[in-house]
Amino acid sequence: MRAIKDEHRAARHRRRRLSLAVGIPVAMAAAAGLTYGTAFGVFGEDAQPRASAATAAGAAAGAASAADDVADGMADDVADGFASVNALGQNGTYGGRDGKTVTVKTLADLEKYATAADPYVIVVAATITMDPKGKEIKVASDKTIVGSGTSGQIVGGGFFLGQGVHNVILRNLTIRDSYAGTWNDKEHDFDAVQMDGAHHVWIDHNDLRHMADGLIDSRKDTTYLTVSWNKLSDNNKTFGIGWTENTTADITIHHNWLRETEQRNPSTDNVAHAHLYNNYLQDVAGTDITSSYGNYSRGNTKMVLENSYFEGLNNPVTKDSSAAVVQRGNVFVGTSGRNESGGTAFDPKSFYAYTLDKAADVPAKVKAGTGPRAATGVTAEAASSTLTVAKDGSGRYRTVQAAVDAVPANNSSRVVVSIAPGTYRETVKIPANKPHVTLQGTGGSRKDTVIVYDNAAGTPKPDGSGTYGTSGSATVAAEADDFQARNLTLSNDFDEKANQNLAGHQAVALRTAADKAFLDGVIVEGDQDTLLLDTAAKDKLGRAYIRDSYVVGNTDFIFGRATAVVDRSVITLKKRWDGTSQGYVTAPSTPADRKGFLITNTTVTGDVSARSFYLGRNWHAGGDATLDPQTTVRDSALSGAIRTTPWSDMGGFPWKDDRFAEYKNTGAGSGTASGDRPQLTDAQARNQEIADWLGNWNPTALNPA
């Protein structure tokens, strides 16, 4: 009989008695052992205990980081102003964040992805010359085109957004030099950005200059447009808006630097709501370019002009008799000619929130902040510490997988995928080359954020290549080292009753297949094979630590070959699809030279029949007789649902030839030592603590190494 193995070793002064640091109170544990509880165990529906302090700290750090990014106007890929308004079936402007990120260095690749039907974040990482000169790439909807640092330059042409094109971001680019030798050019319509009937567009932090025609042409009822933090210079016709008798467009223009531009600064023709604020218009004396006019409200335009700074311009603010301009807080230095206001306009804050800078501060702020920034672009964003996910479009990504896809390969520091409350019906895979990823729910409860899918082992793959198999059925598959999940629910809701025709009902909610997986304050729920704790290969170490969490299931629902600890948690037993109560908590398939599963300071309970569940059985995966499966359950509260003989054979291998034991458990499901119920001695127990399982890994750290 080898049910308990003595593991002789020297005492280690480094031993951390993590299992005893914060345990379930004895009275609570004893009481728990006398009840079957609810589906979420004795701690109640809202899933206590939980690592709320760590979760809150992480969320606060993420929020602070995000706030800093927004304050810099650089790292959050969500537009402000009218481009942020929910209208025309589009909830704000976020570009291609739900698609793949690609890096381009050639005109062919830029055009390929910009014109594609699918969403893309397109990183321009080189100087790309348009051929022929004046070429304007026809950008399709749901695109972000962003320069990588200051290296993304478009020379001799630009971009065209046609009728109905929407949800486009142009950012951190230099677009220049389509000038064809004629200052007031009537022949060459070579714009930097031309929009004809587009909506929800954000043009931000670009350097636009020296084009044959306009720097920006917003035409034919283009609406829900925000133009921010751009440098527009060395041009005749800068920024024209209109080319229609309709009065429908809504446009925000803020924090732009217009320098040495003659006209259309901008010219706004028949714009329903034109909000211009904190712009800096500068005409430097003695240069070859002299301004004709500045901001112009034409036709039926209603313009609100706030806290902008005009320096040296002729006719800084003009309006038609039919148009309106409401001026507030603007500064005029060395200007001459028409400076007009009149009529009634609108309240921009009835459409969106914004904050005004003082007009006197605008020149310095705009000079320092406009144009492409070396520290921005997708490279910096993807490497940032927090990537936000929200189904309603208020985050950077709409799906969890899209955020994971944005994590740089072989990243060296932690990236938190911060997930807003909601149910995300998708599968998620964190590949092996993306370590240090945390999936973190931001709701008040771990039940608020749910990632769920319903694949099972026998579910056919859509491509006809067979079925998923057990490991392939996972809703979330974490194949990268140092994975974390916090404050959320990971679920597989495969319906066994409705799919009795399928061969293979194993349905994994979470599969870990790497080292240092840390589950902190989560719910992992399913039926058969809920939590697969695996390793990258049989000869690879794979450690997992599950703390302050719930694991729910009925058959072998904690299984695999990893070295894993379940600490201070609730294991909830669940009836089968047909209402019967029978099952196995663990099914370890541990290599002979490794630790298997340690369950400590945990409550095992559930609304099931008395004496109907085993604590575990020995899984010799693939009939491998060299394996030595191990489960130890210690210092835990066991409900009366646990059998008096809690261990079972599996696949023809006697459990007594492997490693199964208990130590000082309590509750109606506990029992005394016998040949069918091995108990550790005190000496043996000292070598079966959390530190023995985790070695030099301390998963209580914020960013475990």
PAKELUM-323664 format. One record per residue (C-alpha): residue in three letters; x, y, z. Coordinates in steps of 0.1 Angstrom, whole numbers, padded with zeros to 4 digits, always signed. Layout:
! PAKELUM-323664
ALAXYZ...
***
This chain:
! PAKELUM-323664
MET+0000+0000+0000ARG+0014+0034-0010ALA-0015+0057-0001ILE+0009+0079+0019LYS+0045+0084+0011ASP+0069+0098+0036GLU+0089+0125+0019HIS+0121+0129+0040ARG+0139+0161+0037ALA+0158+0186+0058ALA+0138+0213+0076ARG+0138+0245+0056HIS+0139+0278+0074ARG+0123+0295+0045ARG+0090+0276+0050ARG+0060+0300+0046ARG+0029+0287+0064LEU+0007+0304+0039SER-0021+0280+0046LEU-0023+0291+0082ALA-0019+0328+0076VAL-0056+0336+0069GLY-0079+0306+0073ILE-0116+0301+0075PRO-0127+0307+0111VAL-0130+0274+0130ALA-0166+0280+0140MET-0176+0288+0104ALA-0157+0258+0091ALA-0174+0235+0115ALA-0208+0249+0108ALA-0202+0246+0071GLY-0194+0209+0075LEU-0229+0203+0088THR-0247+0219+0058TYR-0250+0214+0021GLY-0253+0251+0013THR-0263+0268-0020ALA-0247+0265-0054PHE-0221+0290-0042GLY-0214+0274-0009VAL-0216+0285+0027PHE-0202+0320+0020GLY-0234+0331+0002GLU-0245+0342-0032ASP-0221+0371-0035ALA-0191+0349-0032GLN-0173+0357+0000PRO-0144+0353+0010ARG-0125+0373-0016ALA-0093+0391-0020SER-0111+0424-0022ALA-0081+0446-0011ALA-0059+0432-0038THR-0086+0435-0064ALA-0095+0470-0054ALA-0059+0480-0054GLY-0053+0466-0088ALA-0084+0483-0101ALA-0074+0516-0086ALA-0040+0514-0101GLY-0054+0506-0135ALA-0079+0535-0132ALA-0051+0559-0122SER-0030+0548-0151ALA-0059+0552-0175ALA-0066+0586-0161ASP-0030+0597-0167ASP-0032+0584-0202VAL-0064+0604-0209ALA-0049+0635-0193ASP-0020+0633-0217GLY-0045+0630-0245MET-0025+0601-0259ALA-0030+0565-0248ASP-0068+0559-0247ASP-0081+0549-0281VAL-0116+0564-0275ALA-0126+0597-0290ASP-0140+0628-0272GLY-0162+0656-0285PHE-0189+0649-0311ALA-0170+0618-0322SER-0178+0602-0288VAL-0216+0606-0292ASN-0238+0576-0296ALA-0257+0582-0329LEU-0265+0567-0363GLY-0261+0533-0348GLN-0225+0539-0337ASN-0216+0542-0300GLY-0187+0566-0301THR-0155+0563-0322TYR-0130+0536-0313GLY-0116+0526-0347GLY-0103+0491-0353ARG-0097+0481-0317ASP-0119+0450-0320GLY-0097+0437-0348LYS-0062+0425-0353THR-0032+0449-0350VAL-0009+0449-0380THR+0023+0469-0387VAL+0028+0482-0423LYS+0058+0497-0440THR+0047+0497-0476LEU+0020+0514-0496ALA+0006+0480-0507ASP+0001+0468-0471LEU-0013+0501-0460GLU-0039+0501-0487LYS-0046+0464-0482TYR-0056+0468-0446ALA-0071+0503-0448THR-0096+0492-0474ALA-0104+0458-0459ALA-0139+0450-0446ASP-0127+0437-0412PRO-0116+0460-0384TYR-0079+0466-0381VAL-0055+0487-0360ILE-0029+0496-0386VAL+0005+0508-0373VAL+0024+0528-0398ALA+0061+0523-0390ALA+0078+0539-0420THR+0077+0567-0445ILE+0053+0556-0472THR+0052+0576-0505MET+0020+0576-0525ASP+0021+0564-0560PRO+0008+0582-0581LYS+0013+0615-0564GLY-0020+0627-0549LYS-0033+0592-0543GLU-0059+0591-0515ILE-0064+0556-0500LYS-0101+0548-0496VAL-0104+0539-0459ALA-0132+0515-0449SER-0151+0516-0416ASP-0137+0503-0383LYS-0101+0513-0388THR-0074+0529-0367ILE-0045+0541-0387VAL-0018+0553-0363GLY+0019+0562-0366SER+0044+0542-0346GLY+0061+0570-0326THR+0071+0597-0351SER+0081+0573-0379GLY+0046+0570-0395GLN+0047+0594-0424ILE+0025+0596-0456VAL+0042+0616-0484GLY+0025+0629-0515GLY-0011+0619-0508GLY-0036+0610-0480PHE-0068+0593-0471PHE-0104+0594-0484LEU-0135+0584-0463GLY-0165+0580-0485GLN-0203+0580-0480GLY-0213+0560-0449VAL-0177+0552-0438HIS-0177+0554-0400ASN-0157+0546-0369VAL-0123+0557-0382ILE-0093+0570-0362LEU-0064+0587-0379ARG-0037+0594-0353ASN-0001+0602-0348LEU+0007+0605-0385THR+0026+0630-0405ILE+0008+0636-0439ARG+0027+0660-0461ASP+0040+0673-0494SER+0015+0667-0522TYR+0021+0704-0532ALA+0022+0706-0570GLY+0037+0741-0574THR+0006+0762-0575TRP-0004+0780-0543ASN-0041+0784-0550ASP-0043+0751-0568LYS-0076+0745-0587GLU-0065+0714-0606HIS-0050+0690-0580ASP-0074+0678-0554PHE-0046+0663-0533ASP-0059+0665-0497ALA-0044+0651-0466VAL-0078+0639-0454GLN-0110+0642-0474MET-0144+0630-0460ASP-0175+0629-0481GLY-0205+0617-0460ALA-0186+0599-0433HIS-0195+0598-0396HIS-0178+0591-0364VAL-0142+0601-0373TRP-0114+0611-0350ILE-0084+0630-0364ASP-0059+0634-0336HIS-0023+0643-0330ASN-0012+0645-0366ASP+0011+0668-0385LEU-0006+0679-0417ARG+0012+0703-0441HIS+0022+0714-0475MET-0006+0698-0496ALA-0018+0708-0530ASP-0054+0714-0518GLY-0069+0710-0483LEU-0053+0696-0452ILE-0087+0685-0440ASP-0119+0686-0462SER-0150+0676-0443ARG-0177+0675-0469LYS-0212+0664-0478ASP-0227+0662-0444THR-0198+0644-0427THR-0207+0644-0390TYR-0198+0633-0355LEU-0162+0644-0362THR-0136+0654-0337VAL-0103+0671-0348SER-0079+0674-0319TRP-0043+0681-0311ASN-0032+0684-0347LYS-0005+0707-0362LEU-0018+0723-0395SER+0008+0744-0413ASP+0023+0757-0445ASN-0008+0756-0466ASN-0034+0777-0484LYS-0067+0760-0478THR-0064+0745-0444PHE-0097+0730-0431GLY-0129+0733-0451ILE-0163+0721-0439GLY-0195+0720-0459TRP-0202+0716-0496THR-0239+0710-0490GLU-0270+0730-0483ASN-0280+0706-0455THR-0274+0717-0419THR-0268+0684-0402ALA-0231+0681-0393ASP-0219+0681-0357ILE-0182+0688-0353THR-0157+0694-0325ILE-0124+0711-0331HIS-0101+0716-0302HIS-0064+0720-0292ASN-0051+0724-0328TRP-0022+0746-0338LEU-0029+0764-0372ARG+0003+0782-0382GLU+0011+0799-0414THR-0021+0790-0432GLU-0040+0814-0454GLN-0077+0805-0454ARG-0103+0780-0441ASN-0090+0780-0406PRO-0116+0765-0406SER-0144+0776-0428THR-0176+0760-0415ASP-0205+0760-0440ASN-0240+0749-0428VAL-0228+0731-0397ALA-0256+0724-0372HIS-0232+0723-0342ALA-0197+0735-0345HIS-0178+0736-0312LEU-0143+0752-0315TYR-0123+0756-0283ASN-0087+0759-0271ASN-0073+0762-0306TYR-0042+0783-0314LEU-0042+0803-0346GLN-0009+0820-0354ASP+0002+0841-0384VAL+0039+0851-0379ALA+0048+0885-0393GLY+0074+0887-0421THR+0067+0852-0436ASP+0056+0844-0471ILE+0021+0833-0460THR-0004+0859-0448SER-0037+0849-0433SER-0069+0859-0452TYR-0092+0850-0423GLY-0094+0827-0393ASN-0126+0810-0380TYR-0155+0815-0404SER-0191+0807-0397ARG-0209+0804-0430GLY-0245+0797-0441ASN-0267+0784-0414THR-0238+0773-0391LYS-0242+0776-0353MET-0207+0780-0338VAL-0196+0781-0302LEU-0160+0795-0300GLU-0143+0792-0266ASN-0110+0800-0250SER-0090+0800-0282TYR-0059+0822-0289PHE-0055+0843-0320GLU-0021+0858-0328GLY-0014+0881-0357LEU-0044+0870-0378ASN-0063+0891-0403ASN-0100+0888-0397PRO-0097+0863-0369VAL-0135+0856-0366THR-0160+0862-0393LYS-0196+0852-0399ASP-0223+0854-0425SER-0255+0873-0417SER-0274+0840-0416ALA-0248+0822-0393ALA-0243+0824-0355VAL-0211+0827-0335VAL-0211+0827-0297GLN-0177+0838-0284ARG-0165+0831-0249GLY-0131+0837-0233ASN-0110+0841-0265VAL-0077+0860-0266PHE-0067+0882-0296VAL-0031+0894-0299GLY-0020+0916-0328THR-0051+0908-0349SER-0069+0931-0373GLY-0100+0933-0393ARG-0133+0914-0387ASN-0139+0899-0352GLU-0175+0891-0351SER-0201+0874-0330GLY-0239+0872-0328GLY-0269+0850-0329THR-0278+0821-0307ALA-0260+0787-0308PHE-0261+0757-0285ASP-0247+0743-0252PRO-0219+0718-0260LYS-0223+0702-0226SER-0257+0690-0235PHE-0239+0667-0260TYR-0207+0657-0241ALA-0185+0666-0212TYR-0153+0686-0217THR-0129+0708-0198LEU-0116+0742-0210ASP-0080+0753-0206LYS-0074+0789-0199ALA-0070+0808-0232ALA-0037+0824-0219ASP-0023+0789-0215VAL-0032+0777-0249PRO-0002+0787-0270ALA+0023+0769-0247LYS+0001+0738-0242VAL-0007+0735-0279LYS+0028+0740-0290ALA+0040+0713-0266GLY+0012+0688-0273THR+0002+0689-0309GLY+0014+0666-0337PRO+0028+0630-0335ARG+0043+0620-0302ALA+0073+0596-0299ALA+0057+0579-0269THR+0023+0573-0284GLY+0009+0550-0310VAL-0002+0514-0308THR+0032+0501-0297ALA+0031+0521-0265GLU-0007+0514-0260ALA-0003+0477-0264ALA+0026+0477-0239SER+0006+0498-0214SER-0002+0481-0181THR-0040+0481-0186LEU-0062+0472-0216THR-0099+0479-0210VAL-0127+0457-0223ALA-0164+0467-0223LYS-0193+0452-0244ASP-0209+0486-0248GLY-0178+0502-0265SER-0168+0523-0236GLY-0135+0504-0232ARG-0107+0500-0257TYR-0119+0466-0268ARG-0153+0450-0270THR-0141+0414-0265VAL-0116+0398-0241GLN-0098+0380-0269ALA-0093+0413-0288ALA-0075+0427-0257VAL-0054+0396-0254ASP-0045+0398-0291ALA-0032+0433-0284VAL-0007+0422-0258PRO+0028+0423-0274ALA+0044+0389-0279ASN+0070+0380-0253ASN+0060+0409-0231SER+0082+0413-0201SER+0059+0429-0176ARG+0023+0425-0164VAL-0006+0435-0186VAL-0040+0437-0169VAL-0070+0431-0191SER-0096+0451-0172ILE-0131+0438-0180ALA-0162+0458-0173PRO-0193+0440-0159GLY-0212+0419-0184THR-0215+0385-0199TYR-0189+0378-0226ARG-0199+0348-0246GLU-0166+0339-0262THR-0136+0316-0259VAL-0104+0332-0248LYS-0069+0319-0254ILE-0037+0334-0238PRO-0010+0318-0260ALA+0023+0307-0245ASN+0042+0337-0259LYS+0021+0362-0239PRO+0031+0358-0202HIS+0022+0381-0173VAL-0015+0386-0183THR-0042+0392-0158LEU-0079+0390-0166GLN-0096+0412-0140GLY-0133+0419-0136THR-0141+0455-0124GLY-0175+0448-0109GLY-0185+0449-0073SER-0188+0411-0073ARG-0170+0383-0091LYS-0204+0374-0105ASP-0207+0407-0123THR-0181+0398-0150VAL-0187+0364-0167ILE-0167+0348-0195VAL-0187+0318-0207TYR-0190+0294-0236ASP-0205+0260-0242ASN-0181+0238-0261ALA-0177+0202-0249ALA-0152+0174-0258GLY-0177+0160-0283THR-0187+0193-0299PRO-0179+0194-0336LYS-0155+0221-0348PRO-0170+0246-0372ASP-0143+0237-0399GLY-0153+0201-0399SER-0119+0189-0386GLY-0133+0168-0358THR-0144+0176-0323TYR-0127+0198-0297GLY-0117+0171-0272THR-0115+0178-0235SER-0087+0203-0234GLY-0099+0221-0265SER-0133+0226-0250ALA-0120+0252-0225THR-0138+0286-0224VAL-0106+0302-0212ALA-0072+0286-0220ALA-0042+0301-0203GLU-0010+0287-0219ALA+0013+0314-0208ASP+0034+0316-0176ASP+0024+0339-0148PHE-0013+0341-0157GLN-0037+0356-0133ALA-0075+0358-0130ARG-0093+0380-0105ASN-0128+0390-0095LEU-0147+0373-0123THR-0165+0341-0133LEU-0152+0316-0158SER-0179+0293-0169ASN-0188+0265-0193ASP-0225+0261-0197PHE-0226+0231-0220ASP-0261+0216-0217GLU-0256+0179-0212LYS-0293+0171-0211ALA-0299+0187-0245ASN-0268+0170-0261GLN-0271+0134-0251ASN-0263+0125-0287LEU-0228+0138-0283ALA-0199+0115-0273GLY-0179+0134-0248HIS-0195+0156-0222GLN-0164+0169-0206ALA-0167+0207-0208VAL-0138+0227-0194ALA-0143+0263-0180LEU-0106+0270-0175ARG-0075+0252-0186THR-0041+0263-0173ALA-0011+0248-0192ALA+0019+0267-0179ASP+0037+0277-0147LYS+0025+0302-0120ALA-0012+0304-0126PHE-0029+0325-0099LEU-0067+0325-0095ASP-0077+0351-0069GLY-0113+0357-0060VAL-0129+0339-0090ILE-0157+0315-0097VAL-0149+0286-0120GLU-0181+0267-0128GLY-0192+0238-0150ASP-0203+0202-0146GLN-0178+0175-0158ASP-0141+0185-0159THR-0146+0221-0149LEU-0110+0231-0140LEU-0081+0215-0159LEU-0048+0223-0142ASP-0023+0211-0167THR+0013+0217-0177ALA+0029+0227-0211ALA+0043+0191-0214LYS+0047+0161-0192ASP+0083+0170-0183LYS+0074+0207-0176LEU+0066+0221-0142GLY+0032+0238-0139ARG+0022+0254-0107ALA-0012+0269-0099TYR-0026+0286-0068ILE-0063+0291-0063ARG-0073+0314-0034ASP-0105+0328-0021SER-0124+0313-0050TYR-0153+0289-0059VAL-0149+0258-0080VAL-0182+0242-0090GLY-0188+0209-0107ASN-0197+0172-0104THR-0173+0148-0121ASP-0135+0150-0120PHE-0140+0188-0119ILE-0105+0196-0106PHE-0081+0175-0127GLY-0048+0174-0145ARG-0011+0169-0139ALA-0002+0203-0125THR+0012+0210-0090ALA-0018+0230-0076VAL-0031+0244-0044VAL-0067+0253-0036ASP-0066+0275-0005ARG-0093+0293+0015SER-0119+0285-0011VAL-0152+0268-0015ILE-0156+0236-0036THR-0193+0234-0045LEU-0207+0199-0054LYS-0234+0199-0081LYS-0259+0174-0092ARG-0257+0157-0126TRP-0278+0168-0155ASP-0304+0140-0147GLY-0307+0151-0110THR-0286+0124-0096SER-0259+0130-0070GLN-0226+0113-0078GLY-0192+0125-0086TYR-0155+0130-0079VAL-0139+0163-0068THR-0104+0156-0081ALA-0087+0135-0107PRO-0050+0141-0105SER-0026+0127-0131THR+0006+0137-0114PRO+0041+0126-0126ALA+0059+0105-0101ASP+0085+0132-0093ARG+0060+0160-0087LYS+0034+0173-0063GLY-0002+0169-0073PHE-0032+0187-0057LEU-0033+0202-0022ILE-0067+0214-0009THR-0063+0233+0023ASN-0084+0256+0045THR-0113+0250+0021THR-0150+0241+0025VAL-0164+0213+0004THR-0202+0216+0002GLY-0232+0216-0021ASP-0269+0208-0025VAL-0264+0171-0032SER-0272+0139-0015ALA-0254+0126+0015ARG-0224+0103+0010SER-0226+0107-0028PHE-0192+0123-0038TYR-0156+0110-0036LEU-0128+0135-0029GLY-0109+0120-0058ARG-0097+0092-0080ASN-0064+0084-0096TRP-0062+0093-0133HIS-0034+0076-0151ALA-0039+0096-0183GLY-0035+0074-0214GLY-0030+0043-0192ASP+0005+0056-0181ALA+0016+0034-0152THR+0045+0057-0144LEU+0023+0084-0131ASP+0018+0088-0094PRO-0014+0108-0089GLN-0017+0128-0056THR-0044+0147-0038THR-0041+0158-0002VAL-0071+0174+0016ARG-0062+0191+0049ASP-0075+0216+0074SER-0108+0218+0055ALA-0145+0215+0063LEU-0162+0186+0045SER-0199+0183+0043GLY-0219+0151+0047ALA-0219+0148+0009ILE-0185+0132+0011ARG-0183+0094+0012THR-0170+0076+0042THR-0145+0060+0018PRO-0135+0092-0001TRP-0111+0078-0027SER-0118+0057-0058ASP-0099+0036-0084MET-0099+0048-0120GLY-0090+0030-0152GLY-0080-0002-0135PHE-0053+0015-0113PRO-0058+0010-0076TRP-0059+0043-0057LYS-0040+0028-0028ASP-0009+0025-0051ASP-0009+0063-0055ARG-0009+0093-0031PHE-0041+0102-0014ALA-0045+0115+0021GLU-0062+0138+0046TYR-0052+0158+0076LYS-0073+0173+0104ASN-0104+0179+0083THR-0137+0187+0101GLY-0174+0184+0094ALA-0199+0157+0088GLY-0179+0144+0058SER-0146+0140+0077GLY-0135+0107+0092THR-0108+0089+0112ALA-0078+0071+0099SER-0083+0037+0084GLY-0070+0016+0055ASP-0096+0032+0033ARG-0091+0067+0047PRO-0053+0075+0051GLN-0044+0104+0074LEU-0011+0122+0075THR+0009+0122+0107ASP+0020+0155+0121ALA+0055+0149+0107GLN+0042+0141+0073ALA+0019+0171+0074ARG+0048+0194+0079ASN+0061+0184+0045GLN+0027+0189+0028GLU+0021+0226+0031ILE+0016+0253+0006ALA+0053+0262+0005ASP+0062+0226-0004TRP+0039+0229-0034LEU+0049+0263-0046GLY+0086+0263-0039ASN+0102+0298-0045TRP+0070+0312-0060ASN+0051+0337-0038PRO+0017+0343-0055THR+0006+0367-0028ALA+0028+0394-0044LEU+0010+0419-0066ASN+0032+0409-0096PRO+0046+0375-0088ALA+0079+0367-0104
***
